[in-house]
Amino acid sequence: MLATQFATAIENAPFHRLAALGQDLWKAFAAGHLDEAQTQALSEQLEARKPKPTAPTSFRPPKAKAQRSPDKQASIERRRRLARASPVPPELVDKFTQSEHAVITVITGEIQRCGACAWPHAKTAALAGTCRTIVKTALRKARDHALLFVKERRRRGQKSLTNIVSVLRQRWGAWLRWIGGRKTVTTAYKDSGNGGRHPVEVPQCGLLAGSGLRGGP
C-alpha cells in the first residue's frame, strides 16, 4: 500500500519536490515499511523523473573550412613573385619568410590603392598564394616591428568585422605612397591629332601592378 502511494506521489510531484520524496523513501526503507525490491524500483522511478542536465550551448561561430588552392603550382609561383616585390625594409627582410613577404606585398599594395586594407584573411591568403595562418603570422610580425597597425572591429554577440590594416611607420608609409604614385610608360599607344602615335603614361599601383594582380574587390 505504501509503495503504491510513493509511486503515485513520484509520478505527480513537481521537480522541486523530488528531492524531498527521495529522503522520505529512504526513511521508510530504514524503518522497515518498504522492502529492498520496492525501494529499488521506486528509486529508479524517482531518478527517471529528475530533469536531465543539458549540454552548454556554444555561441562560437562554426570553424572555417580548410582553404585549398585549385592550382597549387600557380599559387607557388605567385607567392614567389610577390615575395620578390616585398617592400619590407632591408634591415627586416630576414625577419619574414617567403610566404609572409608575399602577404605583406598584397596588403601594402591595397594600402597604396586606398589608404588601408580591410580584406578578410581568406582573400589576402588567396592572392598571396598561402593560407590564413600565414596571413595572421605576417600581420603579427609586421605589427611587432612597427610596420603595420591592425585595428580590430569586434562586435559583441555578432560576427566580427574584418580588421583594418594601415601603415604605422611614417617614413615607410611615405615611401609606399611614392611607389604607388609612380607613372610608367605602357605598351599601349594612342593616336595623336597630327596622325602620329605616342605612348600613354598610366599610373601604376606599384606593388600589385608589378606582380600581375589587381587590387580592389
C-alpha positions in Angstrom: 0.0 0.0 0.0 2.8 2.5 1.0 4.7 1.5 -2.2 1.7 2.4 -4.3 1.4 5.8 -2.6 5.0 6.6 -3.2 4.7 5.6 -6.8 1.8 7.9 -7.3 3.5 10.8 -5.4 6.6 10.4 -7.5 4.6 10.3 -10.8 2.7 13.5 -10.0 5.2 15.5 -7.9 6.8 18.7 -9.4 10.5 18.7 -9.9 11.3 20.7 -6.8 9.6 18.0 -4.6 11.5 15.0 -5.9 14.5 15.5 -3.6 12.2 15.5 -0.5 10.4 12.4 -1.8 13.7 10.7 -2.1 14.5 11.4 1.5 11.1 10.1 2.7 11.6 7.0 0.6 14.9 6.0 2.2 13.4 6.8 5.7 10.6 4.4 5.0 13.0 1.8 3.9 15.1 2.3 7.1 12.0 2.0 9.2 11.1 -1.3 7.6 7.9 -0.1 5.8 9.3 -1.0 2.4 11.4 -4.0 1.4 14.6 -3.7 -0.7 12.9 -4.6 -4.1 10.2 -2.0 -3.6 12.7 0.7 -2.6 14.9 -0.1 -5.6 12.0 0.2 -8.0 10.8 3.5 -6.5 14.3 4.9 -6.5 14.7 4.1 -10.2 11.3 5.7 -10.9 12.4 8.8 -9.0 15.7 9.1 -10.9 13.8 8.8 -14.2 11.6 11.8 -13.3 14.6 14.1 -12.5 15.4 16.6 -15.3 18.5 15.6 -17.3 21.3 18.2 -17.5 21.6 19.8 -20.9 24.9 20.4 -22.7 26.1 24.0 -22.5 25.2 26.0 -25.6 28.2 27.3 -27.6 27.9 30.7 -29.3 31.2 30.3 -31.1 30.9 30.6 -34.9 31.5 27.5 -36.9 35.1 26.8 -37.9 36.1 27.9 -41.3 36.6 25.3 -44.0 40.2 24.5 -44.9 41.4 26.8 -47.6 42.9 24.9 -50.6 44.3 26.4 -53.9 42.7 25.0 -57.1 46.1 25.3 -58.7 48.9 24.7 -56.3 51.8 25.3 -58.7 50.3 28.6 -59.8 50.0 29.6 -56.1 53.6 28.8 -55.5 54.8 30.8 -58.5 52.6 33.8 -57.5 53.9 33.6 -53.9 57.5 33.7 -55.1 56.8 36.6 -57.5 55.1 38.6 -54.7 57.9 37.8 -52.2 60.4 39.3 -54.7 58.4 42.5 -54.7 58.2 42.8 -50.9 58.5 46.4 -49.6 59.9 45.3 -46.2 62.9 47.5 -45.3 66.3 45.8 -45.8 67.1 45.6 -42.1 63.9 43.5 -41.5 64.0 41.2 -44.6 65.3 38.2 -42.7 62.5 38.5 -40.1 59.9 37.3 -42.5 59.5 34.1 -44.5 58.9 34.0 -48.2 55.1 33.4 -47.7 55.0 36.3 -45.2 56.7 38.6 -47.6 54.1 37.7 -50.2 51.3 38.6 -47.7 53.0 42.0 -46.9 53.2 42.7 -50.6 49.5 42.1 -51.1 48.4 44.1 -48.1 50.7 47.1 -48.8 49.5 47.0 -52.4 45.9 47.5 -51.2 47.1 50.2 -48.8 48.7 52.0 -51.7 45.4 51.9 -53.6 43.0 53.2 -51.0 45.0 54.1 -47.9 44.1 51.0 -45.8 43.4 47.2 -46.2 40.2 45.8 -44.9 40.3 42.5 -46.8 39.4 39.3 -44.9 42.3 36.9 -44.2 40.9 34.4 -46.7 41.1 36.9 -49.6 44.6 38.0 -48.7 45.8 34.4 -48.4 44.3 33.5 -51.8 46.0 36.5 -53.5 49.3 35.7 -51.8 49.2 32.0 -52.6 49.3 31.0 -48.9 46.9 30.3 -46.0 45.1 32.3 -43.3 47.5 31.2 -40.6 50.4 32.7 -42.6 48.4 36.0 -43.0 47.9 36.2 -39.3 51.6 35.5 -38.5 52.7 38.1 -41.1 50.5 40.7 -39.6 51.6 40.0 -36.1 55.3 40.3 -37.1 54.6 43.5 -39.1 52.9 44.9 -36.0 55.7 43.8 -33.7 58.3 45.5 -36.0 56.2 48.7 -36.1 55.5 48.4 -39.8 51.7 48.0 -39.8 48.9 48.8 -37.5 46.0 46.4 -37.2 42.6 47.8 -35.9 40.2 45.0 -34.8 36.5 45.6 -35.2 34.8 43.2 -32.7 31.1 43.2 -32.3 29.5 41.8 -29.1 27.2 38.9 -29.8 27.9 39.1 -33.6 30.5 38.1 -36.1 33.4 40.5 -36.0 34.1 42.8 -39.0 37.3 42.5 -40.9 40.4 44.1 -39.4 41.6 47.4 -40.9 45.4 47.4 -41.6 47.2 50.6 -42.1 50.9 51.8 -42.2 52.4 52.5 -38.7 55.9 53.6 -39.6 55.7 57.1 -41.1 58.8 57.1 -43.3 57.9 53.6 -44.7 54.4 54.9 -45.5 55.8 57.9 -47.4 57.9 55.5 -49.4 54.9 53.3 -50.2 52.9 56.3 -51.4 55.8 57.3 -53.6 55.9 53.9 -55.2 52.1 53.8 -55.6 52.2 57.2 -57.4 54.9 56.4 -59.9 54.0 56.5 -63.6 55.5 54.2 -66.1 55.2 54.0 -69.9 52.9 51.3 -71.1 53.0 49.5 -74.4 49.6 50.9 -75.4 49.7 53.7 -77.9 47.2 56.5 -78.6 46.6 58.3 -81.9 47.7 62.0 -81.8 46.0 64.8 -83.6 48.6 65.0 -86.3 48.2 61.4 -87.4 51.1 60.1 -85.3 51.1 57.7 -82.3 52.6 58.2 -78.9 52.9 56.1 -75.8 50.4 56.7 -73.0 51.7 57.0 -69.4 49.4 55.4 -66.8 49.7 55.4 -63.0 50.7 52.0 -61.6 49.8 50.7 -58.2 53.4 50.0 -57.5 53.5 46.5 -55.8 50.4 44.8 -57.1 50.8 46.2 -60.6 54.2 44.7 -60.8 53.0 41.3 -59.7 50.2 41.0 -62.2 47.4 41.1 -59.5 44.6 43.6 -59.4 43.6 45.5 -56.3 40.0 46.2 -55.2 37.1 43.9 -54.6 
